[in-house]
Amino acid sequence: MPSRMSGGALTHVLALLCRVAAWLLVALTVCDAVLVGAPRSALLGVNGAVLRALPSAISGVFVFQTPFGGVFHGDFALAAIVFLLIDWLLSRLSSSLR
């Protein structure tokens, strides 16, 4: 018989998922900003998937060319900040439920 997760454990897992998503977005933002040529074109599919997953209100916002030849995706950075805030809130909630 499967056991149910407690509220604290569930919020902890959700917080970890938000943290991982945030840091993946940060890594993608940095790679897009500094990579050029073939390595950057390898990320086009990932960029497209992330852009489709973002809400239309922020998708494509704050996108700037960088001096390195790449593109800074402010929309990815903004989404990462939101995920980190949700992570922080869920971590606090998880601690209070335990």
DSSP file (Angstrom, degrees, kcal/mol; ACC not computed):
  #  RESIDUE AA STRUCTURE BP1 BP2  ACC     N-H-->O    O-->H-N    N-H-->O    O-->H-N    TCO  KAPPA ALPHA  PHI   PSI    X-CA   Y-CA   Z-CA
    1    1 A M              0   0    0      0, 0.0     2,-0.1     0, 0.0     0, 0.0   0.000 360.0 360.0 360.0 123.1    0.0    0.0    0.0
    2    2 A P        -     0   0    0      0, 0.0     2,-0.3     0, 0.0     0, 0.0  -0.392 360.0-130.6 -70.1 141.9    1.6    3.3   -1.1
    3    3 A S        -     0   0    0     -2,-0.1     2,-0.3     1,-0.0     0, 0.0  -0.631  18.5-121.0 -90.1 150.9    2.1    5.9    1.6
    4    4 A R        -     0   0    0     -2,-0.3     2,-0.2     1,-0.1    -1,-0.0  -0.652  24.6-116.1 -89.9 146.3    1.0    9.5    1.2
    5    5 A M        -     0   0    0     -2,-0.3     2,-0.1     1,-0.1    -1,-0.1  -0.566  29.4-119.8 -78.1 143.2    3.5   12.3    1.4
    6    6 A S     >  -     0   0    0     -2,-0.2     4,-2.5     1,-0.1     5,-0.2  -0.366  27.8-106.7 -74.1 163.6    3.0   14.8    4.2
    7    7 A G  H  > S+     0   0    0      1,-0.2     4,-2.4     2,-0.2     5,-0.2   0.880 120.5  51.6 -59.1 -39.5    2.4   18.4    3.4
    8    8 A G  H  > S+     0   0    0     89,-0.3     4,-1.7     2,-0.2    -1,-0.2   0.894 111.0  46.9 -65.7 -40.2    5.9   19.4    4.4
    9    9 A A  H  > S+     0   0    0      2,-0.2     4,-2.2     1,-0.2    -2,-0.2   0.897 112.3  50.2 -69.1 -40.1    7.5   16.7    2.3
   10   10 A L  H  X S+     0   0    0     -4,-2.5     4,-2.4     1,-0.2    -2,-0.2   0.927 111.7  46.9 -65.2 -45.0    5.4   17.6   -0.7
   11   11 A T  H  X S+     0   0    0     -4,-2.4     4,-2.2     1,-0.2    -1,-0.2   0.846 110.3  54.7 -66.5 -31.7    6.2   21.3   -0.5
   12   12 A H  H  X S+     0   0    0     -4,-1.7     4,-2.2    -5,-0.2    -2,-0.2   0.925 109.2  46.6 -65.0 -44.1    9.8   20.5   -0.1
   13   13 A V  H  X S+     0   0    0     -4,-2.2     4,-2.2     2,-0.2    -2,-0.2   0.910 112.6  49.9 -64.1 -42.8    9.8   18.5   -3.3
   14   14 A L  H  X S+     0   0    0     -4,-2.4     4,-2.2     1,-0.2    -1,-0.2   0.890 109.4  52.1 -63.1 -38.7    8.0   21.2   -5.1
   15   15 A A  H  X S+     0   0    0     -4,-2.2     4,-2.3     1,-0.2    -2,-0.2   0.915 109.1  49.9 -62.6 -43.1   10.5   23.8   -3.8
   16   16 A L  H  X S+     0   0    0     -4,-2.2     4,-2.5     1,-0.2    -2,-0.2   0.902 109.3  51.4 -63.4 -40.4   13.4   21.6   -5.1
   17   17 A L  H  X S+     0   0    0     -4,-2.2     4,-2.4     1,-0.2    -1,-0.2   0.903 110.7  48.5 -63.2 -40.6   11.7   21.3   -8.5
   18   18 A C  H  X S+     0   0    0     -4,-2.2     4,-2.4     2,-0.2    -1,-0.2   0.895 111.0  51.2 -64.2 -40.1   11.4   25.1   -8.7
   19   19 A R  H  X S+     0   0    0     -4,-2.3     4,-2.3     2,-0.2    -2,-0.2   0.917 111.1  47.1 -64.1 -44.0   15.0   25.5   -7.7
   20   20 A V  H  X S+     0   0    0     -4,-2.5     4,-2.1     2,-0.2    -2,-0.2   0.922 112.3  50.1 -63.9 -44.3   16.2   23.1  -10.4
   21   21 A A  H  X S+     0   0    0     -4,-2.4     4,-2.1     1,-0.2    -2,-0.2   0.904 110.6  50.9 -60.3 -41.7   14.1   24.9  -13.0
   22   22 A A  H  X S+     0   0    0     -4,-2.4     4,-2.2     1,-0.2    -2,-0.2   0.931 111.4  45.9 -62.6 -46.6   15.4   28.3  -12.0
   23   23 A W  H  X S+     0   0    0     -4,-2.3     4,-2.3     1,-0.2    -1,-0.2   0.822 110.3  53.8 -71.5 -29.2   19.1   27.2  -12.2
   24   24 A L  H  X S+     0   0    0     -4,-2.1     4,-2.3     2,-0.2    -1,-0.2   0.899 109.9  48.5 -66.7 -39.8   18.5   25.5  -15.6
   25   25 A L  H  X S+     0   0    0     -4,-2.1     4,-2.5     2,-0.2    -2,-0.2   0.884 110.1  51.6 -65.6 -38.4   17.0   28.8  -16.8
   26   26 A V  H  X S+     0   0    0     -4,-2.2     4,-2.3     2,-0.2    -2,-0.2   0.932 110.9  48.1 -62.7 -45.0   20.0   30.7  -15.4
   27   27 A A  H  X S+     0   0    0     -4,-2.3     4,-2.6     1,-0.2    -2,-0.2   0.905 112.4  48.8 -62.6 -41.6   22.4   28.3  -17.2
   28   28 A L  H  X S+     0   0    0     -4,-2.3     4,-2.6     2,-0.2    -1,-0.2   0.895 109.7  52.4 -65.2 -39.7   20.4   28.7  -20.5
   29   29 A T  H  X S+     0   0    0     -4,-2.5     4,-1.5     2,-0.2    44,-0.2   0.916 112.0  45.4 -61.7 -44.0   20.4   32.5  -20.2
   30   30 A V  H  X S+     0   0    0     -4,-2.3     4,-1.8     2,-0.2     5,-0.3   0.925 112.9  49.9 -66.5 -44.9   24.2   32.5  -19.7
   31   31 A C  H  X S+     0   0    0     -4,-2.6     4,-2.6     1,-0.2    -2,-0.2   0.911 111.0  49.5 -61.3 -42.3   24.8   30.1  -22.6
   32   32 A D  H  < S+     0   0    0     -4,-2.6    39,-2.5     1,-0.2    -1,-0.2   0.837 111.0  51.5 -64.4 -32.1   22.6   32.1  -24.9
   33   33 A A  H  < S+     0   0    0     -4,-1.5    37,-0.9    37,-0.3    35,-0.3   0.822 123.8  23.3 -75.9 -31.2   24.4   35.3  -23.9
   34   34 A V  H  < S+     0   0    0     -4,-1.8     2,-0.2    35,-0.1    -2,-0.2   0.696 100.0  88.2-112.6 -22.4   28.0   34.0  -24.6
   35   35 A L     <  +     0   0    0     -4,-2.6     2,-0.3    -5,-0.3    36,-0.2  -0.571  49.2 177.4 -83.5 142.8   27.8   31.1  -27.1
   36   36 A V        +     0   0    0     -2,-0.2     4,-0.3    34,-0.1     2,-0.1  -0.913  44.2   9.1-133.8 163.2   27.9   31.8  -30.8
   37   37 A G  S  > S-     0   0    0     -2,-0.3     4,-2.1     1,-0.2     3,-0.3  -0.392 121.1  -4.4  74.4-142.4   27.9   29.6  -33.9
   38   38 A A  H  > S+     0   0    0      1,-0.2     4,-1.5     2,-0.2    -1,-0.2   0.871 131.1  54.5 -61.3 -42.9   27.2   25.9  -33.8
   39   39 A P  H  4 S+     0   0    0      0, 0.0     4,-0.5     0, 0.0    -1,-0.2   0.906 112.0  45.8 -59.8 -37.7   27.0   25.5  -30.0
   40   40 A R  H >4 S+     0   0    0     -4,-0.3     3,-1.3    -3,-0.3     4,-0.3   0.879 108.0  55.2 -72.2 -36.9   24.3   28.2  -29.8
   41   41 A S  H >< S+     0   0    0     -4,-2.1     3,-1.0     1,-0.3     4,-0.3   0.775  98.6  64.0 -67.8 -23.2   22.4   26.7  -32.7
   42   42 A A  T 3< S+     0   0    0     -4,-1.5     3,-0.3     1,-0.2     4,-0.3   0.747 100.5  53.6 -68.1 -21.7   22.2   23.5  -30.8
   43   43 A L  T <> S+     0   0    0     -3,-1.3     4,-3.0    -4,-0.5    -1,-0.2   0.466  79.5  95.1 -90.0  -2.6   20.2   25.3  -28.1
   44   44 A L  H <> S+     0   0    0     -3,-1.0     4,-2.4    -4,-0.3    -1,-0.2   0.881  84.6  49.4 -60.3 -39.4   17.6   26.6  -30.5
   45   45 A G  H  > S+     0   0    0     -4,-0.3     4,-2.1    -3,-0.3    -1,-0.2   0.905 112.8  47.1 -64.8 -41.3   15.2   23.7  -29.8
   46   46 A V  H  > S+     0   0    0     -4,-0.3     4,-2.4     2,-0.2    -2,-0.2   0.920 111.9  50.8 -66.1 -43.3   15.6   24.3  -26.1
   47   47 A N  H  X S+     0   0    0     -4,-3.0     4,-2.7     1,-0.2    -2,-0.2   0.915 110.3  49.9 -60.1 -43.0   15.0   28.0  -26.5
   48   48 A G  H  X S+     0   0    0     -4,-2.4     4,-2.1    -5,-0.2    -1,-0.2   0.903 110.5  49.3 -63.0 -41.5   11.9   27.4  -28.5
   49   49 A A  H  X S+     0   0    0     -4,-2.1     4,-1.5     2,-0.2    -1,-0.2   0.908 112.9  46.9 -64.7 -41.7   10.5   25.0  -25.9
   50   50 A V  H  X S+     0   0    0     -4,-2.4     4,-1.5     1,-0.2    -2,-0.2   0.913 110.8  52.2 -67.0 -41.8   11.1   27.4  -23.1
   51   51 A L  H  < S+     0   0    0     -4,-2.7    -1,-0.2     1,-0.2    -2,-0.2   0.886 109.6  49.2 -62.2 -38.0    9.6   30.3  -25.0
   52   52 A R  H  < S+     0   0    0     -4,-2.1    -1,-0.2     1,-0.2    -2,-0.2   0.817 110.6  51.4 -69.1 -29.6    6.5   28.3  -25.7
   53   53 A A  H  < S+     0   0    0     -4,-1.5    -1,-0.2    -5,-0.2    -2,-0.2   0.732  93.7  89.0 -79.7 -22.4    6.3   27.4  -22.0
   54   54 A L  S  < S-     0   0    0     -4,-1.5     5,-0.1    -3,-0.1     2,-0.1  -0.424  92.0 -98.6 -74.4 149.3    6.5   31.0  -20.8
   55   55 A P    >>  -     0   0    0      0, 0.0     4,-1.6     0, 0.0     3,-1.5  -0.399  31.8-119.9 -62.6 145.4    3.4   33.1  -20.4
   56   56 A S  T 34 S+     0   0    0      1,-0.3    -2,-0.1     2,-0.2    -3,-0.0   0.746 108.1  70.2 -62.1 -22.6    2.8   35.3  -23.4
   57   57 A A  T 34 S+     0   0    0      1,-0.2    -1,-0.3     3,-0.0    -3,-0.0   0.821 114.8  22.9 -65.5 -30.5    3.0   38.4  -21.2
   58   58 A I  T X4 S+     0   0    0     -3,-1.5     3,-2.1     2,-0.1     2,-0.3   0.552  91.6 116.9-112.4 -10.3    6.8   37.9  -20.6
   59   59 A S  T 3< S+     0   0    0     -4,-1.6     3,-0.1     1,-0.3    -8,-0.0  -0.426  91.1   5.5 -64.5 121.7    7.8   35.8  -23.7
   60   60 A G  T >  S+     0   0    0      1,-0.3     3,-0.6    -2,-0.3     2,-0.3   0.478  96.9 135.3  85.5   2.8   10.2   37.8  -25.8
   61   61 A V  T <   +     0   0    0     -3,-2.1    14,-0.6     1,-0.2    -1,-0.3  -0.642  68.4  10.2 -86.4 142.2   10.5   40.7  -23.3
   62   62 A F  T 3  S+     0   0    0     -2,-0.3    12,-2.3     1,-0.2     2,-0.6   0.881  81.0 156.8  60.7  43.8   13.9   42.2  -22.4
   63   63 A V  E <   +A   73   0A   0     -3,-0.6     2,-0.3    10,-0.2    -1,-0.2  -0.899  15.1 172.8-101.3 120.5   15.8   40.3  -25.2
   64   64 A F  E     -A   72   0A   0      8,-2.2     8,-3.5    -2,-0.6     2,-0.2  -0.949  35.6-113.2-131.6 147.1   19.0   42.1  -26.1
   65   65 A Q  E     -A   71   0A   0     -2,-0.3     6,-0.2     6,-0.2   -32,-0.1  -0.559  36.0-143.3 -71.3 140.2   22.1   41.5  -28.2
   66   66 A T    >   -     0   0    0      4,-2.6     3,-1.6    -2,-0.2    -1,-0.0  -0.690  21.1-116.0-103.9 160.5   25.2   41.0  -26.2
   67   67 A P  T 3  S+     0   0    0      0, 0.0    -1,-0.1     0, 0.0   -33,-0.1   0.664 113.2  66.0 -66.5 -14.0   28.8   42.2  -27.0
   68   68 A F  T 3  S-     0   0    0    -35,-0.3     3,-0.1   -33,-0.0   -34,-0.0   0.505 121.1-103.7 -85.3  -4.5   29.8   38.5  -27.2
   69   69 A G  S <  S+     0   0    0     -3,-1.6   -35,-0.1     1,-0.3     2,-0.1   0.378  90.3 100.2  97.1  -3.2   27.6   37.9  -30.2
   70   70 A G  S    S-     0   0    0    -37,-0.9    -4,-2.6   -34,-0.1     2,-0.4  -0.163  72.3-105.5 -98.8-163.6   24.9   36.1  -28.2
   71   71 A V  E     -A   65   0A   0    -39,-2.5     2,-0.6    -6,-0.2    -6,-0.2  -0.995  15.4-139.3-131.6 131.0   21.5   37.2  -26.9
   72   72 A F  E     -A   64   0A   0     -8,-3.5    -8,-2.2    -2,-0.4     2,-1.1  -0.818  16.1-152.6 -88.2 120.0   20.5   38.0  -23.3
   73   73 A H  E  >  +A   63   0A   0     -2,-0.6     4,-1.9   -44,-0.2     3,-0.3  -0.780  16.9 178.3 -94.9  94.0   17.0   36.6  -22.7
   74   74 A G  H  > S+     0   0    0    -12,-2.3     4,-2.6    -2,-1.1   -12,-0.2   0.786  80.8  61.4 -64.8 -27.5   15.6   38.8  -20.0
   75   75 A D  H  > S+     0   0    0    -14,-0.6     4,-2.0     2,-0.2    -1,-0.2   0.881 105.1  46.9 -67.2 -36.4   12.4   36.8  -20.1
   76   76 A F  H  > S+     0   0    0     -3,-0.3     4,-2.2     2,-0.2    -2,-0.2   0.909 113.0  49.4 -67.7 -42.2   14.3   33.6  -19.1
   77   77 A A  H  X S+     0   0    0     -4,-1.9     4,-2.1     2,-0.2    -2,-0.2   0.901 110.7  50.1 -64.0 -41.0   16.1   35.5  -16.3
   78   78 A L  H  X S+     0   0    0     -4,-2.6     4,-2.1     2,-0.2    -1,-0.2   0.908 110.3  49.7 -64.0 -42.1   12.7   36.9  -15.1
   79   79 A A  H  X S+     0   0    0     -4,-2.0     4,-2.5     1,-0.2    -2,-0.2   0.885 109.0  53.2 -63.5 -38.1   11.2   33.4  -15.1
   80   80 A A  H  X S+     0   0    0     -4,-2.2     4,-2.3     2,-0.2    -2,-0.2   0.905 108.0  50.4 -63.4 -41.3   14.2   32.2  -13.1
   81   81 A I  H  X S+     0   0    0     -4,-2.1     4,-2.2     2,-0.2    -2,-0.2   0.908 110.1  50.0 -63.1 -41.7   13.7   34.9  -10.5
   82   82 A V  H  X S+     0   0    0     -4,-2.1     4,-2.5     1,-0.2    -2,-0.2   0.925 110.3  50.1 -63.2 -44.2   10.0   33.9  -10.2
   83   83 A F  H  X S+     0   0    0     -4,-2.5     4,-2.5     1,-0.2    -1,-0.2   0.892 110.3  50.5 -61.7 -38.8   11.0   30.2   -9.8
   84   84 A L  H  X S+     0   0    0     -4,-2.3     4,-2.3     2,-0.2    -1,-0.2   0.879 110.0  49.9 -67.6 -36.5   13.5   31.2   -7.1
   85   85 A L  H  X S+     0   0    0     -4,-2.2     4,-2.5     2,-0.2    -2,-0.2   0.917 111.9  47.6 -65.6 -42.6   10.9   33.2   -5.2
   86   86 A I  H  X S+     0   0    0     -4,-2.5     4,-2.8     2,-0.2     5,-0.2   0.908 110.7  53.1 -63.8 -40.6    8.4   30.4   -5.4
   87   87 A D  H  X S+     0   0    0     -4,-2.5     4,-2.5     2,-0.2    -2,-0.2   0.930 109.8  48.0 -57.6 -46.9   11.2   28.0   -4.1
   88   88 A W  H  X S+     0   0    0     -4,-2.3     4,-2.2     2,-0.2    -2,-0.2   0.926 113.1  47.2 -61.8 -46.2   11.8   30.3   -1.2
   89   89 A L  H  X S+     0   0    0     -4,-2.5     4,-2.3     1,-0.2    -1,-0.2   0.915 113.7  47.2 -62.9 -43.4    8.2   30.6   -0.3
   90   90 A L  H  X S+     0   0    0     -4,-2.8     4,-2.8     2,-0.2    -1,-0.2   0.861 110.0  53.8 -67.6 -34.9    7.7   26.8   -0.6
   91   91 A S  H  X S+     0   0    0     -4,-2.5     4,-2.2    -5,-0.2    -1,-0.2   0.909 110.0  47.1 -64.6 -41.7   10.8   26.2    1.5
   92   92 A R  H  X S+     0   0    0     -4,-2.2     4,-1.8     2,-0.2    -2,-0.2   0.914 113.8  47.9 -64.7 -42.6    9.4   28.4    4.3
   93   93 A L  H  X S+     0   0    0     -4,-2.3     4,-1.5     1,-0.2    -2,-0.2   0.909 110.3  52.3 -64.2 -42.1    6.0   26.7    4.1
   94   94 A S  H  X S+     0   0    0     -4,-2.8     4,-0.9     1,-0.2    -1,-0.2   0.906 108.6  50.5 -60.6 -42.5    7.7   23.3    4.2
   95   95 A S  H  < S+     0   0    0     -4,-2.2     3,-0.4     1,-0.2    -1,-0.2   0.874 110.3  49.3 -64.3 -37.3    9.7   24.2    7.3
   96   96 A S  H  < S+     0   0    0     -4,-1.8    -1,-0.2     1,-0.2    -2,-0.2   0.763 109.3  52.7 -75.4 -22.8    6.6   25.4    9.1
   97   97 A L  H  <        0   0    0     -4,-1.5   -89,-0.3     1,-0.2    -1,-0.2   0.621 360.0 360.0 -86.2 -13.5    4.6   22.3    8.2
   98   98 A R     <        0   0    0     -4,-0.9    -1,-0.2    -3,-0.4    -2,-0.1   0.471 360.0 360.0 -86.2 360.0    7.3   19.9    9.6
